[in-house]
Amino acid sequence: MIMMANDTALQFDAKTETVKPVQYDGELDTLLDLLDTDMIDTIRIDKQHIIFVDDEGFLKQLKTGFRVTHEKRAVQWAGSGLLTGDCYGSNAPVALSISDLEIEVLKFEYERE
């Protein structure tokens, strides 16, 4: 396990289909820029970590997303995501490394109307 700095998060980038550490200052504007969206939702993966995601990823019919499994709990979303530490609603260090997570890039197909 790696404890990253308080201002570091893991970015799941749907455009490049990669996961990498990024600087995150806890500000909403920074979050919206990193996710390339204007509406966010959160997914809790354990007591200490959340993933911010594009709330409208499936509605926008984004074609790439991720499935993350941690301690036998799998979550998935369409679009990009940002995994951060959470301490009672405040930004906290990420106490996980990429190797602690099972990460899959997903490709979505939508039916045409």
Steps between C-alpha positions, in 0.01 A plus 500: 500500500624847414385809687499782247515868580183671614470678164544190283224288346471222241346611172317250280522673161241373252658685205840333537372185677765541769524534878758736648571706812405867464505808717161575654450797730148409611343787306182447298635682193806273495278193531272608216803567278660163578175317420407724204143535626271739681306245709666257740397209717695298755553128540635380833738205465588467869490706821798712395460546123253634249500525123355813342337425164307678224140480625370494143754258349241245391247769404763660275563150361873524567660202331787438747485445873656298779426218740698510824502212746637547850461241776240306294285811440467599134377837375472623143422821318514661156754778447792610714537470875714631785581286804574705811536443868204610710500611862149606604442677169845660475785415267737246657803299388439201274609194698481270195725443205399395152612145585240486783225533239380276222438743214324426172440739212143455376361568153128576481274467198165671492201419285407765247150639521 
